[in-house]
Amino acid sequence: MDLEQMIVSMCQTAKKAARVLANTPPQAKSQALLQAASRLRQSGEILLAANLQDVTTGQKHGLPAAMLDRLTLTEARIEAMAKGLEIIAELPDPVGETISQWRRPNGLEIAQIRIPLGVVGIIYEARPNVTADAAGLCLKAGNAAILKGGSEAFRTNSAITDILAAAAVAVGLPEATIQLVRSTDRQAVALLLRQDRFVDVIIPRGGEELIRAVTERSAVPVIQHFSGICHTFVDSDADLQKAAQICINAKVQRPWVCNAMENLLVHEAVAAQFLPAFVTDLEKVGVEVRGCERTRQFVPQVKAATEADWRTEYLDLILAVKVVSSLNDAIEFVNTNGSGLADAIVSENYSNVRRFLNEVDSATVYANASTRFTDGYEFGFGAEVGISTNRLHARGPMGVRELTTYKYVIYGSGQIRQ
């Protein structure tokens, strides 16, 4: 079977499986997830051995440290995948939920009922945990999943998929419930993106280059997340100790992820008090700071920021800092330069907090908390299939409910339209 035949066959069988899954009882789906979690734990040695081969190959090919970190499995990360599946299993099943219902004057009873999307294709880079997270969420929502991971994690993804698929089959679900495209040929992605007869949505996870390439080439609707240019605004009424803790966490805890802070805005009223000590703390942990002209008046040792810095997703220990004159300026700056993923204000002024939360146009907005919480697991979803910056269908971390759509169910008693 050549590559195109393989992809088409996978999509066809996924479509058939999706019809079965749409009417599968919640208990069966949850049982498959619990089985999968148990099997992941039992297969730790197999998973770590497969992953070691991928990591060794990646080191030989010169993969960046950030990518190697995402690629590497540990016992703790295997446990996190298993725990995530267990949390998903315990979530309320969204399929069949009545979103709203009403009665028309002619006696028609109309209900809006939640249903699965159908077949979900997930294209992602060197993140083995996505294999378990995406498959688990799709299964819980009654969708068939077609996974296409990066070649860097081919052995690891294959081992994880084998475990998940076997768990689904063990409880009587279709064999095509969870499938992995087992090819490192880049043409496989192009072929998958053409299968609009069988695939209902594509969700890419990875860098901006991957997501733009998928969006431009896909005949299937794509849920996008191009970049994570996240801001934190330290207001004039901020608790500066709290602000420092939040900002350090947002930048330093995992700087190579999309919800890490890239731009820091500081109100001019507290800049002189806040910036010198805070920048010193950043420099102690290896952060390169780039500042606007006003920032450099308070911390002259930092590099001068350029216009390009405000719109750059560094994914590294680099932070751009700007002093602003007002809350209005901060909101305007965020809405102009941000990517719409996650932005935060640190302030004890309730009115300022409410304005920031209402007027900043992002998928997630925070008051007095780190943007690093923009994550399906942290939101209580068990995991996430991605973080959408789209406006249509889903926005923000995508859990089980975001992997559903709806249909209208109408009961009549013989009505005809006049």
NORVENPE-V840861 format. One record per pair of residues at least 6 apart in sequence whose C-alpha atoms are under 7 Angstrom apart, sorted by the first residue. I is the first residue (numbers start at 1). J is the second residue. If there is no record, write none. Layout:
I_J ; I_J
This chain:
3_188 ; 4_191 ; 7_191 ; 7_192 ; 11_198 ; 11_199 ; 12_198 ; 13_176 ; 14_119 ; 14_144 ; 14_176 ; 14_177 ; 15_119 ; 15_198 ; 17_144 ; 17_174 ; 17_176 ; 17_177 ; 18_118 ; 18_119 ; 18_142 ; 18_143 ; 18_144 ; 21_142 ; 21_143 ; 22_116 ; 22_142 ; 22_143 ; 26_93 ; 28_171 ; 29_139 ; 29_140 ; 30_89 ; 30_140 ; 32_167 ; 32_168 ; 32_171 ; 33_85 ; 33_86 ; 33_89 ; 33_136 ; 34_85 ; 34_86 ; 34_89 ; 35_167 ; 36_163 ; 36_164 ; 36_167 ; 37_82 ; 37_83 ; 37_85 ; 37_86 ; 39_163 ; 40_78 ; 40_82 ; 40_163 ; 41_78 ; 41_79 ; 41_82 ; 47_156 ; 47_159 ; 48_73 ; 50_155 ; 50_156 ; 51_72 ; 51_73 ; 51_155 ; 51_156 ; 54_152 ; 54_153 ; 54_155 ; 55_68 ; 55_71 ; 55_72 ; 58_152 ; 66_256 ; 67_126 ; 70_126 ; 70_127 ; 71_126 ; 71_127 ; 71_128 ; 71_153 ; 81_129 ; 81_132 ; 81_133 ; 84_382 ; 84_383 ; 85_136 ; 85_382 ; 87_382 ; 88_137 ; 88_381 ; 88_382 ; 89_140 ; 93_140 ; 94_114 ; 94_141 ; 94_401 ; 95_114 ; 95_115 ; 95_116 ; 95_141 ; 96_113 ; 96_114 ; 96_115 ; 97_113 ; 97_114 ; 98_111 ; 98_112 ; 98_113 ; 98_114 ; 99_112 ; 99_113 ; 99_114 ; 100_111 ; 100_112 ; 101_110 ; 101_111 ; 101_112 ; 102_109 ; 102_110 ; 102_111 ; 103_109 ; 103_110 ; 107_412 ; 108_410 ; 108_411 ; 108_412 ; 109_410 ; 109_411 ; 109_412 ; 110_408 ; 110_409 ; 110_410 ; 110_411 ; 111_408 ; 111_409 ; 111_410 ; 112_406 ; 112_407 ; 112_408 ; 112_409 ; 113_406 ; 113_407 ; 113_408 ; 113_409 ; 114_404 ; 114_405 ; 114_406 ; 114_407 ; 115_404 ; 115_405 ; 115_406 ; 115_407 ; 116_141 ; 116_142 ; 116_143 ; 116_403 ; 116_404 ; 116_405 ; 117_143 ; 117_200 ; 117_403 ; 117_404 ; 117_405 ; 118_143 ; 118_144 ; 118_200 ; 119_143 ; 119_144 ; 119_145 ; 119_199 ; 119_200 ; 119_201 ; 120_143 ; 120_144 ; 120_145 ; 120_146 ; 120_199 ; 120_200 ; 120_201 ; 120_202 ; 121_145 ; 121_146 ; 121_147 ; 121_199 ; 121_201 ; 121_202 ; 121_203 ; 122_146 ; 122_147 ; 122_148 ; 122_202 ; 122_203 ; 122_204 ; 123_147 ; 123_148 ; 123_149 ; 123_203 ; 123_204 ; 123_205 ; 124_148 ; 124_149 ; 124_150 ; 124_204 ; 124_205 ; 124_206 ; 125_149 ; 125_150 ; 125_205 ; 125_206 ; 126_149 ; 126_150 ; 126_152 ; 126_153 ; 128_153 ; 128_156 ; 128_157 ; 131_157 ; 131_160 ; 131_161 ; 132_160 ; 133_383 ; 133_384 ; 133_385 ; 134_384 ; 134_385 ; 135_145 ; 135_178 ; 137_385 ; 137_399 ; 137_400 ; 138_144 ; 138_145 ; 138_403 ; 140_400 ; 141_400 ; 141_403 ; 141_404 ; 144_177 ; 144_178 ; 145_177 ; 145_178 ; 145_179 ; 146_178 ; 146_179 ; 146_180 ; 147_179 ; 147_180 ; 147_181 ; 148_180 ; 148_181 ; 149_157 ; 151_184 ; 161_180 ; 165_175 ; 165_178 ; 169_175 ; 193_217 ; 193_218 ; 193_219 ; 193_220 ; 194_218 ; 194_219 ; 194_220 ; 196_219 ; 196_220 ; 199_220 ; 200_220 ; 201_220 ; 201_221 ; 201_222 ; 202_220 ; 202_221 ; 202_222 ; 202_223 ; 203_222 ; 203_223 ; 203_224 ; 204_211 ; 204_224 ; 205_386 ; 208_226 ; 208_227 ; 211_224 ; 211_226 ; 215_222 ; 223_388 ; 223_390 ; 224_388 ; 224_389 ; 224_390 ; 225_387 ; 225_388 ; 225_389 ; 227_258 ; 227_313 ; 227_339 ; 228_258 ; 228_259 ; 228_313 ; 228_339 ; 228_341 ; 229_261 ; 229_262 ; 229_311 ; 229_312 ; 229_313 ; 229_338 ; 229_339 ; 230_259 ; 230_260 ; 230_261 ; 230_262 ; 230_263 ; 230_338 ; 230_341 ; 230_342 ; 230_343 ; 231_261 ; 231_262 ; 231_263 ; 231_264 ; 231_334 ; 231_343 ; 231_344 ; 232_261 ; 232_263 ; 232_264 ; 232_265 ; 232_343 ; 232_344 ; 232_345 ; 233_264 ; 233_265 ; 233_266 ; 233_330 ; 233_344 ; 233_345 ; 233_346 ; 234_243 ; 234_265 ; 234_266 ; 234_267 ; 234_345 ; 234_346 ; 234_347 ; 235_266 ; 235_267 ; 235_345 ; 235_346 ; 235_347 ; 236_267 ; 236_269 ; 236_270 ; 237_347 ; 237_348 ; 237_349 ; 238_346 ; 238_347 ; 238_348 ; 239_347 ; 239_348 ; 240_274 ; 243_346 ; 244_278 ; 246_369 ; 246_370 ; 247_370 ; 249_370 ; 250_260 ; 250_261 ; 250_370 ; 250_371 ; 250_372 ; 251_260 ; 251_261 ; 252_317 ; 254_260 ; 255_315 ; 255_316 ; 255_317 ; 256_315 ; 256_316 ; 257_315 ; 259_342 ; 259_371 ; 259_372 ; 259_374 ; 260_371 ; 260_372 ; 261_371 ; 262_313 ; 262_314 ; 262_319 ; 262_320 ; 263_310 ; 263_319 ; 263_320 ; 263_321 ; 264_320 ; 264_321 ; 264_322 ; 265_321 ; 265_322 ; 265_323 ; 265_324 ; 265_330 ; 266_322 ; 266_323 ; 266_324 ; 267_323 ; 267_324 ; 267_325 ; 267_326 ; 268_323 ; 268_324 ; 268_325 ; 271_323 ; 272_298 ; 275_298 ; 276_298 ; 276_299 ; 286_317 ; 287_317 ; 287_318 ; 288_317 ; 288_318 ; 288_319 ; 289_302 ; 289_303 ; 289_318 ; 289_319 ; 289_320 ; 290_302 ; 290_303 ; 290_304 ; 290_305 ; 290_319 ; 290_320 ; 290_321 ; 291_302 ; 291_303 ; 291_304 ; 291_305 ; 291_320 ; 291_321 ; 291_322 ; 292_304 ; 292_305 ; 292_321 ; 292_322 ; 293_304 ; 294_323 ; 295_321 ; 295_322 ; 295_323 ; 296_302 ; 305_320 ; 309_320 ; 310_320 ; 310_337 ; 311_337 ; 324_330 ; 331_356 ; 331_360 ; 334_360 ; 335_360 ; 335_361 ; 340_361 ; 340_362 ; 340_363 ; 340_389 ; 341_362 ; 341_363 ; 341_364 ; 341_389 ; 341_396 ; 342_362 ; 342_363 ; 342_364 ; 342_365 ; 342_371 ; 342_374 ; 343_362 ; 343_364 ; 343_365 ; 343_366 ; 343_371 ; 344_365 ; 344_366 ; 344_367 ; 344_369 ; 344_371 ; 345_353 ; 345_356 ; 345_366 ; 345_367 ; 345_368 ; 346_367 ; 346_368 ; 347_353 ; 347_368 ; 353_367 ; 357_365 ; 363_389 ; 363_395 ; 363_396 ; 364_396 ; 374_397 ; 375_384 ; 375_397 ; 376_382 ; 376_383 ; 376_384 ; 376_397 ; 376_398 ; 376_399 ; 377_383 ; 377_384 ; 381_399 ; 383_399 ; 384_397 ; 384_398 ; 384_399 ; 385_398 ; 385_399 ; 386_397 ; 386_398 ; 387_396 ; 387_397 ; 387_398 ; 388_394 ; 388_395 ; 388_396 ; 388_397 ; 388_398 ; 389_395 ; 389_396 ; 394_402
